[in-house]
Amino acid sequence: MFYRISRMLLATVLALPLLQICFAPNIVFAVGTDTYPAPWAPPAAQDSVFDTWREYNRECTSYAAWMLHSVNGFELTAFYDDAVNWGPDATASGYTVDMNPTKGSIFWSSTHDHVAYVEDVSTDKSTITTEDYNAGYPTNPGWWARTTGVAASTASGYIHFQDTAWHIAMQANTGDLYTYARSTSQATHIPLGMTAGASPSIAGTSNGNYQAAIQGGTGDLYIYDSSTGLTTHPPLGMMAGTSPSIVQLPMSNGAYVAAFQANNGYLFIYKSATGQGYQIPLGMKTGTSPSIVASSSSNYLIAMQGNTGDLYIYDSSTGLTAHVPLGMMAGTSPSITRLSSGAFVVAFQANNGYLYTYNTSSGQAGQIPLGMKTGTSPSITTITSGAYEIAIQGSDGYIYIYDSSNGLTTHPPLTLMAGTSPSIVTSDSGYVVALQGSDGYLYKYSSGSQASQIPLGMKAGTSPSVQ
């Protein structure tokens, strides 16, 4: 039986030893290895002590609580019950429980009385990678395990307490790269100078860290990895004033691909798996940047504005490029996302100044009656419901968020710096938007909440990236 303390045992719980551990606020714990703290881990006997959250040590519930704390920045409180009841208890407490696996969610099985931490999810969400303790019960109880290729459908549900914490990357007003973490509410100064006017791109990884791609002060591509603190500098020159786009490939042990406009005007990619850059024979409009999204554990799609001014979509799985005869506004860049259905949707500013979308599955384009500020670009994300959300700077300078599920637009009273664009990413059951406010500071806005200023000044004309 994989259990957590039942309410009937609460009196006993309070009488047993509680080993509480203090953690430095800036420590980032990775996943993919057993990071369970020594006082609770072997050789400590299973069920001999309680952890910080009053869970029996070396149980599935204790490890889930530990990972929520150490990776997601979430503290489980007043949640005393057997693992079999975590789903209904979470629902009763207002947390989302569904069949949509996401990184950082909790795999819950009422059949096997078990919970596990979701480390990674395949692009089609059919399989997951989990980490847990006590999965070997009863023959080999109380040990850590990492399991790949788990059928997502075997869960009774996925609990979204607070999914893997997002990070924001930005060019500070000093010209250096900075990041901001949801889990700690702390900013990190990364001493990498950036080209004036260029914006970073950030990719959340399956190990709870991130990679940030930038155009460095030399004009070359640089990629910073938070898990190692190291920077990769491929000798690949970028077109002045453009920004890269980076994606982590799921179920690939952290492999990533960065797409960018090279200084010869062509689309280039850099693959971490090979350490090599590759030219894709597609000319890009000067001053524009591509957008990349994973399509599988080894493939991806890239949306870009071609040198004709039209939208183009490159598919690495076939090596083919779709030319979508839709003109884009000069100086703007598209944004692409993958829907749960397997289709891809591209958002862009058309040459009439309005927001447009293009669905790769239906081949249909549609105008959304939202005028955009000249020279700005949209950002699109797929949320847990399967709908997509698009964030833009409206023609009046305010932030607007369009919801595809109902066709409605959210319009927080928040203005953006002229010439900058917002960035949006799914967060728990909603989304979070990062932007440069008209006062030059970084702001975030989460669905169902108020916008808040993060006291980090940004370089004029640059945009943040959230993932």
Secondary structure by P-SEA (a helix, b strand, c coil): ccccccccaaaaaaacbbbbbbbcccbbbbcccccccccccccccccccccccccccccaaaaaaaaaccccccccccccccccaaaaaaaaaccccccccccccccccccccbbbbbcccccccccccccccccccccccbbbbbbcccccccccbbbcccccbbbbbbbccccbbbbbbccccbbbbccccccccbbbbbbbcccccbbbbbbccccbbbbbbccccbbbbccccccccbbbbbbbbccccccbbbbbbccccbbbbbbccccbbbbcccccccccbbbbbbcccccbbbbbbccccbbbbbbccccbbbbcccccccccbbbbbbccccbbbbbbbccccbbbbbbccccbbbbcccccccccbbbbbbccccbbbbbbbccccbbbbbbccccbbbbcccccccccbbbbbbccccbbbbbbccccbbbbbcccbbbbbcccccccccccccc
